[in-house]
Amino acid sequence: MAKKVVRSRKKSPAQKKVALERISELFRQAEATHNEDQGLADRYVSLARKISLRYKVPFSKEQKARFCKNCNSYLVPGKNSRSRITKSRLVTQCLKCKAYRRVIYK
């Protein structure tokens, strides 16, 4: 029996635009609620990641720096993340899962 090939349809520019708007709104909501409920802020980030993967829409640099790629938690410097500068690198550590993120800067 032959395998059925499933091809993904190309997303229209209108769909991608809506996806970008939804992602930015989810990050705004995560920023607004991280003081009261950290779990809800993490949920907003995981929803934004699912939308990004489904519609193949990349995050902006600011958005990438605001969440942990390992555990999907919303990062707030000083509360649940630690940032250090070493040898022309910005090293951010998530204090929830202890994962590191290194970004080169000049």
C-alpha positions as CSV (number, residue, x, y, z in Angstrom):
1,M,0.0,0.0,0.0
2,A,1.4,3.3,-1.0
3,K,1.9,6.1,1.5
4,K,-0.2,9.2,1.1
5,V,1.8,12.3,0.6
6,V,0.5,15.3,2.5
7,R,1.7,18.6,1.3
8,S,1.3,21.8,3.3
9,R,-0.4,24.6,1.5
10,K,1.4,27.9,1.2
11,K,0.2,30.5,3.6
12,S,-1.2,33.7,2.1
13,P,0.4,37.1,3.1
14,A,-2.8,38.0,4.8
15,Q,-2.6,35.0,7.0
16,K,1.0,35.8,7.9
17,K,0.1,39.3,8.7
18,V,-2.7,38.2,11.1
19,A,-0.2,35.7,12.7
20,L,2.3,38.5,13.3
21,E,-0.4,40.6,14.9
22,R,-1.5,37.8,17.2
23,I,2.1,37.0,18.2
24,S,2.8,40.6,19.1
25,E,-0.5,40.8,21.1
26,L,0.4,37.6,23.0
27,F,3.7,39.1,23.9
28,R,2.0,42.3,25.1
29,Q,-0.3,40.2,27.3
30,A,2.5,38.2,28.7
31,E,4.4,41.4,29.6
32,A,1.2,42.7,31.3
33,T,0.5,39.6,33.3
34,H,3.9,38.3,34.3
35,N,3.8,40.0,37.7
36,E,0.5,38.5,38.7
37,D,0.6,35.0,37.1
38,Q,3.9,33.7,35.7
39,G,2.2,30.5,34.4
40,L,-0.3,32.5,32.3
41,A,2.6,34.5,30.8
42,D,4.4,31.3,29.9
43,R,1.2,30.0,28.3
44,Y,1.0,33.1,26.1
45,V,4.6,32.5,25.0
46,S,3.9,28.9,24.1
47,L,0.8,29.9,22.1
48,A,2.9,32.5,20.3
49,R,5.5,29.8,19.5
50,K,2.9,27.5,18.1
51,I,1.5,30.3,15.8
52,S,5.0,31.1,14.7
53,L,5.7,27.5,13.8
54,R,2.4,26.9,12.0
55,Y,2.6,30.0,9.8
56,K,6.4,30.1,9.4
57,V,6.6,33.6,10.8
58,P,9.9,34.5,12.5
59,F,10.1,36.3,15.9
60,S,11.7,39.7,16.1
61,K,15.0,40.1,18.0
62,E,13.2,41.6,20.9
63,Q,10.7,38.8,21.1
64,K,13.4,36.2,20.8
65,A,15.2,37.6,23.8
66,R,12.1,37.6,26.0
67,F,11.5,33.8,26.2
68,C,13.4,30.6,26.9
69,K,13.6,28.3,23.9
70,N,14.0,25.3,26.2
71,C,11.0,25.6,28.6
72,N,8.9,28.4,26.8
73,S,8.9,30.6,29.9
74,Y,8.6,34.4,29.6
75,L,11.9,35.9,30.8
76,V,12.0,39.0,33.0
77,P,15.6,40.0,33.7
78,G,16.2,40.0,37.4
79,K,13.2,37.9,38.3
80,N,13.5,34.6,36.4
81,S,16.6,35.2,34.2
82,R,20.1,36.3,34.7
83,S,22.1,38.3,32.1
84,R,25.9,38.6,32.0
85,I,28.3,40.1,29.6
86,T,31.5,38.0,29.0
87,K,34.0,38.2,26.2
88,S,31.8,40.1,23.7
89,R,28.8,37.9,24.4
90,L,25.5,38.5,26.2
91,V,24.7,35.3,28.2
92,T,21.2,34.9,29.4
93,Q,20.3,32.1,31.8
94,C,16.8,30.9,32.5
95,L,16.5,30.3,36.2
96,K,13.6,27.9,35.7
97,C,15.3,25.3,33.6
98,K,19.0,26.6,33.8
99,A,19.3,26.8,30.0
100,Y,21.8,29.4,28.6
101,R,21.4,31.6,25.6
102,R,24.5,33.3,24.1
103,V,24.3,36.2,21.8
104,I,27.3,37.8,20.2
105,Y,27.5,41.6,20.3
106,K,30.0,44.3,19.3
